[in-house]
Amino acid sequence: MRIALAQISAGPEPVDNLDLVASWTARAADAGADLVLFPEATMKAFGQSLRGVAQPLDGPWARGVGAIADRHHLVVAAGMFTPGGPDPDTGRERVRNTLLVTGSGLTVGYDKIHLFDAFGFAESRTVAPGRAPVLVRVPTRSGGVVPVGLSICYDVRFPTLFTALASAGALVQLVGASWQDGPGKAEQWELLCRARALDSGSWVVGCGQAVPAGATPGESATAPTGAGGSVVVAPMGGVVARLGTGEDLLLADIDPELAVSTRRTLPVLANRVDPLPAVRVVG
C-alpha cells in the first residue's frame, strides 16, 4: 500500500482549500498512491471562527473531495467540519471535527472523540465530541484491501483508541493533525506517534498542517495552526519517513503484513489485561 501525506497549510476559505486538495491529490496520484492523507482542518484552518463552515458528508465540500478522489482513482482522507448540533448548556451551535475518507466507493467520516482543551486552547467551546471509533477498509491499486483506523490530532495522546482500533483489525492507523506549535511540541508529536505504533502493533501515519507562513517553527502559538513534522512509523516504533516544517508531499510504501508479524513477535494486544483490576491503595 502506497500512502501519500500532503503536509499543506490550509487557509480560511473552504473553496480555496478544495483547490489545494485537488492539486496535491494529483501529485499523489502521479506518484502511484493508493491513499492520500491531508491534515486536520483542511477544510478551514484553525485560528479563526468556525461559525457557518460546517457541512454534512453529502454536502458540496465533501462531494468535491470525493470527485477529486474518483478522478484520480484513489482514496482521500481530509479534515473537515460537520454539523454538531447545539451545545446542551449554552444552546450555541457547534461543529464536529471530522476526518472524511472518500473515493473508491467510500464516504466515511470519523468525528474526533478527544477534544483539545489544553495548552490554553478550548476546542470544546465550538466543537462537539465524536462518539465512536471508526475503521475503514481501504482498497488498493493491487486489488487488496487494508483495514485502516482513523484518528485526529489530540486523539494521539490516548492509547486506548489505538488499541481498540487494532483489536478491531486495523493494521494502519491514520492521524490527521493540526498540531499546536510551541517549545517541545514537535518532539511530543513524533514521540506520541511512535508510542501509539508500539501500543497497537500498527503502522501509524500522521499528517500535520505545515507551519503557517510568517510563523517561526517551535514558537508558542495561540491556536493549533500547525507544526509540520508529518511522520510514518513502523509497527515496532521506528520512523520510516518524516517531513520538516514546510509544505511538502511524503510518500511511503507500507506492508500491512508487517503489523501482523509484529503482533506475533510482540503480542501486547493479546497480553494486555483489560479492564485492569481496581487499584489497591496502600498507606
Secondary structure as UniProt FT lines:
FT   STRAND          2..7
FT   HELIX           14..30
FT   TURN            31..32
FT   STRAND          35..37
FT   TURN            40..41
FT   TURN            51..53
FT   TURN            57..58
FT   HELIX           60..72
FT   STRAND          75..86
FT   TURN            88..90
FT   STRAND          93..103
FT   TURN            104..105
FT   STRAND          106..111
FT   STRAND          117..118
FT   TURN            119..120
FT   STRAND          121..122
FT   HELIX           123..125
FT   STRAND          127..128
FT   STRAND          135..139
FT   TURN            141..142
FT   STRAND          145..152
FT   HELIX           153..157
FT   HELIX           159..167
FT   TURN            168..169
FT   STRAND          172..177
FT   TURN            183..184
FT   HELIX           185..200
FT   STRAND          203..208
FT   TURN            213..214
FT   TURN            217..218
FT   STRAND          231..233
FT   TURN            235..236
FT   STRAND          239..242
FT   STRAND          248..253
FT   HELIX           256..265
FT   HELIX           268..271
//
